[in-house]
Amino acid sequence: MAPDRWVVIDDTDPDLDYNGTWFPATTGRQDNVGNFGPPYLDTLRGITTDGSVSFQFNGTAIEVRGTNDVVNFDTNPDPTLECFVDGTSLGRETSSEFAENNPRLCGTSGLLDGNHTLQIQVKTQSPSRAFWLDQIRYIPSPTLPLDNTTILIENDDPAIQFDAQWRSLGGTANLTNEQGSVAQVTFVGTSISWYAFIPTEFPHNTSQGSWSMDGGEENIFLLKGLPPDSTTIFNQKYFTTPEFPVGPHNLTVIFHGSNQTVPLCLDYLYVKNGSFPAKSSTSGSPNIGTSLSALGRKGIIIACTIVSAVFCFLGITCLIFRRRKAKNKRSINEGLHHTAPTQLPLYQNSHGAAPVTSTGYVSQAVPQPSPPPVLTITPSSYPAHAGPDLPSTSLPQGQRGRRTLHDTSNSSHPQRTTSKRLVSLGPTSPRPR
């Protein structure tokens, strides 16, 4: 079963219904507020008067993120907000005394699966203080089509595999400082972005990594260093791949630094035009319409091939029956002893359908002493992870890392409804996600 993943809605999304005098932030104006990284997609929507914004969604959880920049944070914050789902107040998160991007402003989980309406009401006291909305995230209904959406994949998602040189960092990220370390990600979409933080507890020297898609060309990306007295910096985008054809892909990332440089970290990924792989059916007969819709073109080809094989089998069975009838008649007329032909051995799948064969027909065969094999079709609910044979790179042989991958995910994958907290490695402060 696929884990819960957040669908990410930017402040520029046309599905957001703004009421009031909202305005976009100047490009890059808020990028350096605090140490929690720039806003999502470098965009914000602000307001200096009272206003609201609404969003309709189909799912079970939702949260709002923006930029915290208030006065009187502990008594009478200005500006302030209150969130509602279907008219019920969610309140707001406690404001921080520090200005920062990306904090969670409000949210809830455990909603009944179905359609809901989020409303954010903003109140301001001074025209010099702006409220900034950055993004909305929600966990969608399992039956909701997710084509043309952006999906957030956490570091412990089963779609990600790390080799033995990676390790967990406080339970909120994965990290390596061993040269040649490899991570692989299987996903469905057109593009993927890698986000991490730069921990101050490790060396601050700049290093490099590389990514390749589907075994293709390596692309180098920079791992920025830190000033000597810098704190940990969060929500740093290391790279975004170009657009690839929509469909399943495999991303391979290799660390080219060392234990004397900035390590390679993974906090989360954004997948553009992402969708969940089709889920398998564990009981009962499958719904053909639903199956074809879920599997797409490949499913249609398979289904058509199976149907063709069934009709082919029926046609051949009728032909054999007619020949056997004619032969029986001749045998009776000629007074010869006749033995009825043995029933054709068939390969069957788990639903009793005729198999798909490369020849496209079912042939008569001599009965064997052992029963014929049964073709069992076991659908997968997730793209297969890459095995230990990773794509070769252009690195010198001595710089290639170990290639044995380990799945570090939590098998239970409980629903994430609140921000992850960073377990401190030293003076590092926790950051919102």
N, C-alpha and C positions, 0 to 999 in steps of 0.2 A: 504494500500500500504506500502510495506517495505521501511524503510528509506535508504538513501545512506550510504553505509559502505565501508571502505577502505580495499582493498586486500593488504597484506603486503608481500613484497619480500625481503628476506635477501640478504646480499652481497655474500653469498655462493651459491645462486640459480644458477642452470645450464643454465637458460634462459638468464642470463646476458652475454654479449659478450665483454670481456676485450681486449683492445689493448694497449700494452706497458708492462713495467716490474712491474706488480702488485704483491703484496705479502700480506699474512695474518698477522694480528697483533698477537703478543704473547698473549696467553690466559690470560685474566685478566689485561694485561698491562695498558689499558686505562680506566679501570672501575672507578677509583677515580678521573677522570678529571672533575673538577667543581662540582656543586651540583645538576646536572640534571640526575643523575643516570648512570648506566652502559649502554653500547651499547646494541641494540636489539640482543638477543640470545648470548650476550658476544662475538660477532665476529665483526671484521672490515677488510676491504681490503684497503691497502695503496699503494702509489706510490710516489717516490721522483724525478721522471723525468716527462716530458710531456707524456700524454697518454689520453686514452678515454675509455668509456664504453657505450654500446648501449643496449636498451631493447625495445622489441615490445610488445604492449598491445592493448587491445580492451576495450575502455571506454571513459569517458568524462572529467576526471581530473587526474592529476598526480603531485607528489612532491618527492623531493630527500632529504634525511637526512643523516648526517654524524657527524664527530667530527670537531669542530672549534678550530684550533690551528695555528694561523697565526701571522706574524709580519707585521708592517706597515698597520694595519687594516684599517685606515682611509684615506690612500693616495694610496699605491701600495701594496695591500695584497699579501703575499707570504706564502703558495701557493694560487692559485685562480682557479675558474672554470667558465664555461659558459654552460648553458643548451639550448638544441634545441628540438623542437617537429616538426617533419616533415620538418626539415630544417629551421624553424623560431626560432629566438633566444628568449629565455625567460630571458636572463640576469642571475643575481644571487642576492641572498639576501645580505643585508649589513652585513659585517663581524663584529663580536664583539671583543672587546679588551680582553675579558676573554676566556680562554680555557674552553671548555665545550663539553659534549656529547649531542647528540639528537637534535641539532637545525635543522630547515628547511633551506636547502641551496638554493633551487630554486623550482619552481612549477607553475602550471597554472590550470585553470578550464574553464568550458564553451566550451570544445571541442565538435565538432560534434561527435555523437555516431558512433563509427567504429574503424577500425584498425589505429594505430599510431605508430611512432617510436621515442623514446626518445634517445638523445645522450648527454653525459656529456663529455666536453672537459676540461682537467686539464692542467694547466701550473705552473711550479715551477721554482724558480730562484736559490735556494740553495739546494744542496743534503742533507742538515741537516734538512730540513723542509718537512714533509710528508703530503700529502692529504689523508684523511681517508673517505671512503664510508661505510655507515652503512646499510641503507635500502632504498627501493623505495616503495611508496604507490600509488595506483591508484584506482579510482572509476570505477568499471567494467560496461560494457553494461548490461542492465537488462536481456538480452537474453543469456548472457554468462554462461555456466555451471561452477560452482565454487567448484566442488568436489576437494578434496586434496589441498585446499588453506588454508591460514591463514587469518582470517577476524578480523578487529578491530571493537569493539562495544563500542561506547561512553557511558558515564554515563547517558545520557538522552535518550537512546534508549528505545523504548517501550517494548523490551524484558526483561527489568529490572523493578522490582517492589520493593519499599521500604515501610516499615511500617511507622506509624505516628511519630516515634522517630528519623527518619532521617531528615536532612535538607540540602538545597542547600548551597554550599560553593563557593561564588563568581560567580555562574553560570557556573563554570568549573568542579565541582566535587560534590559528595554528602558525607555527614559525619554524624556520630553519636557518642556520648559519653554516651549513656544510656545503661546500662546493659540489655542484652536480646534482643536488637534490631535485627530485621531480614530483610534480603534482599533476593530476589529470582530472578534467571535468567533462562529463557527458551531459548534453543539454539539447533541447529542441528550441530553435529560434533562428535569428539572423545575425546577432551580434552579442558580445558579452564584455562586461567591464569588471575589472578587478580592483577591489577596495581593501585597504589595510590601514594599520597605524604604524608609526615609527617610534618604537620604544626607546626611551632615553637611557635605560639600564644597559644597553648593548653598545658596542662601538659606533661612532657617529660618522665614519668615513663612507663616502659615496661608493655604491657598487652597482651591479647590473644583473638583469635577468633576461630571459627570452621566452617568447610564446610562439607556438605554431598551431595551425588548425588542420585537423584531419590528416596529419602526417606531412603537411606542406612545409613551406619555407620558414626558417627561423626569423623572428623579428625581435630586435634588442629593445629593451626599455630600461630607463634609468631608475635606480633606487636612491632617492635623494638623501643626502646626509643631514645631520643636525648640528647647529652651533654647539660649542662646548657646554654652555649653561642652559641649553634648551630643555623644556619639559617634553613629555610625549605628545605627539601630534596625531590626531585621529581623523578618520574618514578621508584618507588620502587615496586618490585614484591613480593607480600605477599605469594602467593602459585601458584603452577601448579598442576592440578589433574593428576592422572595416565590416561592411555588410557582406554576408555570405548568403547563398540561396537558402530560403526557409526550409527547415528540416532538421534532422538529428545531426549533431556535430560532436567532435572530440577535441578539446583544448588541452595542449600539453605545455606546461610551464617549467622552466629549468632555472635554478639559481646559479649565477656565475661568480658570486662573491666568495667570501671566506669568513672565518671567525674573527677577522680583524676589520670587518666592514659592517655596514648596516645590514641586518638580516632581512630575509624575505618573509613577509607576513601575509596571511589571508584572513580577513575579517568577514567579508561577504561579497557577493557577486550580483550584478544586475544583468538580466537576460532580456534583450529587446526582441519584440515580436515572439515572446515565449509562450509555450503552452505545456500542459502536463501530458506525458505519454498516456496512451489509452490503458485503462485498467482492465484486468482479466476478469472473466466471470467464473465463480467457483462452484456454482450450482445451477441446475435448471437449464433450459434451452436458451441459447442466445437470441436476442432480438436482432434480426438481420439488418433492419434499418439503422438501429443504433450502432451496430458493429461496423457497418460500412462508413457511417459518419465519423466514427472514432478512428478507424484505421486509415481512412482516406484512400488515395489512389492505389496504394499497395493492397489494401483490404479488398478493393473492388476487383483487382486482378486475380487475387487468390480465390475470392468467392466465385467469380466467373469460371475459373478453371475447375473448381469443384463441381459446379453445376454442369459444366460440359462433360466432366468425367461421369457424372451420374447418368446423364442422357446417353452417353456412349455405352455405359454398362447395360442400361435397359435395352438399347437397340441390339447389342450383341447377344443378350440373354434371349430376346425374342427370336433372333436368327437361329441360335442353337436349339431352341425349343421346336421351331418349325422343322429343322433338319432331323432332329431326333424323332419327331412324329413321323416324318416321311420314311426314315430308316426302319422304325418299328413296323410300319405297314409293309415295307418290302420284306422284312424278316419273317413276318407272319405268312405272307404269301409264298415265300420260298421254303417255309418249314424249317428255317434255321433257328438255332438257339441264340437268344439275344440277351445281353447284359446291359442294363441301363447305365448311361454315362454317369460318372461320379460328379457330384456337385462341385462347381468351380471354387477353388480356394480364393478368398478375397483378403486384402489388407484393409483394415478398418481403423478409423480414428476414434477418438474417445466419444464422439457423438453418433457413431454408426454410419457416417457418410463415406462414400467411395473416395479413395485417395486421389491425390493429384500425382500423376505420373509424367515422366518426361516423354513417354511415347503417346500419351493421350488415349490409350485403349486398355481394356482388361483382357488378358489372354487366358486360354484354357491351359491347365497344367495337370500333370500327373500327380495324384494324391501322394503326399509325403508322410513318412511315419510320424513326424512331429507336427503339431498344429502350426499354421502359418503365423508369422510375426504380426504383432499389432502395432500400428503406427499411432503413437500417442502424441497429440499436439498439446504442448504446455505453453500457453501464451505468457509473455512476460509483461509486467506492468511498468517496466522501466528499461531504458536502453542499456544494453550490456556494458558493464565497465570493461575498460581495456585490461588485458592480461599483463603479464610481466614483460612481454616483448614490446618495449616502447619504440616509437619511431626513432631512427638514428638521427644524430645531429652532426653539424659540421665541427663540433668541438674536438680537440685532440683527445686521443683515447684516454690519457691520464686524467682528463678533467671530467669525464662522464661519471655520473653518480650511479649508485645502486639502483636497480630497476624493479626490485620486489615491492609491489604496492600493498598497502594495508588499508582496510576500510576502518577509519577512526570514528565512524558515526555511532550515535546511540541508537540501538535497534528499536527502542520504543518510540522515539521521536515525539515527545509530548508537544502539544500545541504551544507555540511561543506567543504570549500575549503581552508581555512586558519587555522593556529594554533589557539587554544583557548587561550585567555588571562586570567590570574588569577587576579581577583579583590582583591587587597591587604587587608589582615586582620590586617596588621601592617607593620613590616619591611620586610615581605615576598616579594621577587622579582618574576616577571612573568617568566614562563619557557616555552620552546618550547615543542611541542608535535608532 
